[in-house]
Amino acid sequence: MPKLIINETEAQMVVIVDEARIDAAIATRFKDRLREIVLRGRKPVQLDMRRVDFMDSSGLGAMIAVRKALPEALPLVLDGLTPNVERVFRLTRMDGVFDIRPVATQQE
């Protein structure tokens, strides 16, 4: 099971991805678990990605599936992408689809 740490406030849900890799080995389980979490919460989601150093196309597909599962009005913010992961979003032009922000300071 992918390691996801959930910190929920009244206003939003912060999900820390505690995985070094989101690849074919865990992408389906990651997608299913994250989709379950964000749909249950029904509030804006900040996905803290700073511990993820590698993402392949399977991981990107999982992220797209989660985004599509959310109602349009509920934001999914990707926070603190590492250079390797940011490159995947940029090269596939998904950086224009996802709300990507630098590392937030309130975590941990």
N, C-alpha and C positions, 0 to 999 in steps of 0.2 A: 504494500500500500504506500503510495507517495506520502511523504511527510509534509503536512500542511499545518501550520500553527495559526489558529484563528483568534483574533482579538476584536471583539465586537463592542461598539458603542451604540448609543441611541441613533446617531446620525449616519454611521457607516460601518462597514465590515473591512477589517484589515486582515489579509491572508498572507502569511509569510511562507514562501515556498522554500522548504528546508531540504532541497535536493541540489546536487552539483550538476546533474544532467537531466534534461527533459528530452528523451529520445525514444526510439521505437520500443525499447524495453519497458517503458512505463507510460507512454503517451496515452494509451486508452484508459488505463486506471486513473491517471492524472486528470484527464478530461471528465470522466464520470464522477470522480470525487469532488472536483472543483465545481462542476455544474450543480451537483447536489447541494453543496454549501451555499453557493450564490443564489440559487433559486429559492432555497429555504429562507434565507435572510431577507430577501426582497428589499434591499437597500443598496446604495452605492458601494462598490467594491474597489478597494485599493489592493493591488497584488504586488507585494514586496518581492522583487525578483533578484535582489543583490547577491544571493547565495548561489544562483544558477550561473554556471560558467559555460555551459554548452547546451544548445538546442538545435535539433535537426528538423527536417521538414515534418516529421511525425509530431514533434512537439508544437511546431507552428500550427499545424492542422488542429491540434487539440485546443490551442488558444482561440483559434477562429471559431471552432464549434461552441466553445463556452460563450464567446462574445455574441454569437448568433442566438444562443439559447436565452440570453437576457433580453428583457424588454428594452426597446430603444431608449426609453427615458432613464433607465438605470445605467449610470456610468461604470465602466470598468477601466480603472487607471492602472497602468503598468509603471511601477516605481523602481528606480535604481537598476536599470538593465546594465549588465556587464558589457564591455566592448564586444565580445564574441556574440552575445545574444542580440545586442542592438544591431549588429551587422546583418544578422538574419532578417530582422524586421525591415531594415533599410534596403537590402538587396532585393527583397520580394515586394517592396513598396507597401508593406503593411504598416510602416511607420505613419502613413497617412490615414490609416483606418483606426489604429489604436491610439488612445490618449497615453503618450509616454512622457514621464516626468523624471527629473533627477531624484536621487535618494532623499526621502523625507527625513527630518531630524528627530521626530518624536519616537521612533521605534527603539526597541530593546531597552 
